[in-house]
């Protein structure tokens, strides 16, 4: 009998990647909330699972060889789950190469740049004292626009990022793209991306993964008391 995977999670785009994958792959899991605003990511017990002090993390009691394994970093988790289940990684080696390309693109480009644009557009101006940096705002907003253009051109020729099959690359990118309004983007300029975004939203498993503990989600711009933990230098 397959035992549930333990998911260490908070409702953010990186957290949603993993909850969406678990739902899409029909895997049983138990959710353990890691409250970022309370600094639970810095607790020693969690650091043993995630040396980078970031969620998500999974612990699979039925890992390779039947022994438990913990996996941190959202991209590595997606790859692990796709290999474990044999799903959403394509059928051929060429498929898998394409999936890895777009997954690495999300991890190295879309995710970090989207995170920065949120920080400088939403969070920094709400700090005490306010930190409004027009250069940084323009720099990261424009870079997200460029990355959306990369996706739009790709999706003009394929249904999904890695090709004509839905994959973990789509699961990784959708959570960030779905927040396009907060990043001050215009999907009218990216019709293929808008089509992809809407298509994926119709997937029941994706919606379930996105909704996991949605009520616990915080907006740092609305609560200055969270800034010290979320944006401070904590060793």
Beta strands, then each sheet from edge to edge (+ up, - down):
strand 1: 5-9
strand 2: 29-33
strand 3: 57-60
strand 4: 69-72
sheet 1: 2+ 1+ 3- 4+
end
